[in-house]
Amino acid sequence: MNDRKLFLPEEARQLIRGGEWSKPTSGLANGYIQANLAVLPKELAFEFLLFCQRNPKACPIIDVTEPGSAIPVLAAPGADLQTDIPRYRVYRNGVFIEEKADIADIWTEDMVGFLIGCSFTFEEALLENGIPIRHIEEGCNVPMYQTNIPTVKAGPFEGPTVVSMRPMPEKDVVRAVQVTSRFPSVHGAPVHIGNPESIGITNINNPDFGDKVTIKEGEVPVFWACGVTPQAIAMHVKPEIMITHSPGHMFITDLKNEKFSVM
Amino acid sequence: MNDRKLFLPEEARQLIRGGEWSKPTSGLANGYIQANLAVLPKELAFEFLLFCQRNPKACPIIDVTEPGSAIPVLAAPGADLQTDIPRYRVYRNGVFIEEKADIADIWTEDMVGFLIGCSFTFEEALLENGIPIRHIEEGCNVPMYQTNIPTVKAGPFEGPTVVSMRPMPEKDVVRAVQVTSRFPSVHGAPVHIGNPESIGITNINNPDFGDKVTIKEGEVPVFWACGVTPQAIAMHVKPEIMITHSPGHMFITDLKNEKFSVM
């Protein structure tokens, strides 16, 4: 099964489009950026893009479609956001309605698709630098928490930052900051190191999203802004319609991870 | 006259607002980011922001106001874009109409203000690294050229990149790339080094905007994407109204240059 890592993005998307791949995309087409999806009505698009622009750590924009177009021309000009994600979630007026394998039947001329960076990219870089990642070791989802770190509001979009947490030995913390600083387009440097309470997390063993992971004696929790933030915040605005990917079922772009690193 | 460098941004903006400073802002409130201004109707705002997002080297966004608001809440929450720039230019349907000292009388609820990074920031960094800047030595404007480097289109916004040029001895070129790479929010690394013809510039001594500067024997021309690009491109769309700063008369933000550097 390891050769799925070697798929090119176009091959992986073809499997997904054809219904042959409906599982999470972690490990598919290794080395290529995967992205979170948020589809919103055009009338909210300017202020949502502005929100992302003002909160680049939580909402690093990879690509945005033109109104009515489902083609991410920068990230994957041969792809179609209506069909190329294994599982979608549909929300109406802020309420979860259904999960779907494609959204061609509900896509309208009025929609704008936002692709937002995800942590898969910097996790690969952490692993390459010899920093183990607990939720991968334990085969579960990364733990995520609501914090008291405010985002910068834009129009109706406002609320707290959601963070993901990766515990690590003290000796790895500096290197983890350095490695992830090189990837500002996929969340970048941590937003917090250490004491969870100083960012409003009262019980580190009870994440708001994802799964609990083991924090070993002497390990430090390190927190990164999380791509769930814009989805959680958009939901509060109760848009008439909003479509997202289903957790872990990401959009695979044609962009190489390294393209998004800075010096 | 050197103490104007020591002004705080708020002090400098107060002089401008009171009509006591109507000259170019170069050297005012040293160490703080100065920005290009483009004001556009809300109906064009999403696609213009998308254009900037897709062309970050030419159009590095510093801040964007909410529709109708003239307050750049991130860049300078105490400022007012209607009054805090020494000279404005007003264009209607793509035609230059007038230059004004403030725009309070023509500002409407329908307008969105875009602040776009300018090269003053990275020029300060070049100077600090011992790289001389010819147009500063010669007391004129930086030379700017239309190129054959396409921008990535968004909605009606499309066209070629405008670049600025700084000649330097070969020995300084590597350092100039390193220094400006640290400032992706103010144009970042050069887009081209050397032969002007390979980017469509036929006569280096005849810039399309700004002034000609001396290129000495053995010097290499180095080209950076220029903040004139989004203005030039927006003009082609012939928006009902568009307001910009007058060249050299920039908006002074509260943001320190160093805040915009990356590691």
Boltz contact constraints between the chains, C-beta under 6 A:
constraints:
  - contact:
      token1: [A, 45]
      token2: [B, 46]
      max_distance: 6.0
  - contact:
      token1: [A, 46]
      token2: [B, 45]
      max_distance: 6.0
  - contact:
      token1: [A, 46]
      token2: [B, 46]
      max_distance: 6.0
  - contact:
      token1: [A, 49]
      token2: [B, 49]
      max_distance: 6.0
  - contact:
      token1: [A, 50]
      token2: [B, 64]
      max_distance: 6.0
  - contact:
      token1: [A, 53]
      token2: [B, 61]
      max_distance: 6.0
  - contact:
      token1: [A, 61]
      token2: [B, 53]
      max_distance: 6.0
  - contact:
      token1: [A, 64]
      token2: [B, 50]
      max_distance: 6.0
  - contact:
      token1: [A, 181]
      token2: [B, 263]
      max_distance: 6.0
  - contact:
      token1: [A, 262]
      token2: [B, 262]
      max_distance: 6.0
  - contact:
      token1: [A, 263]
      token2: [B, 181]
      max_distance: 6.0
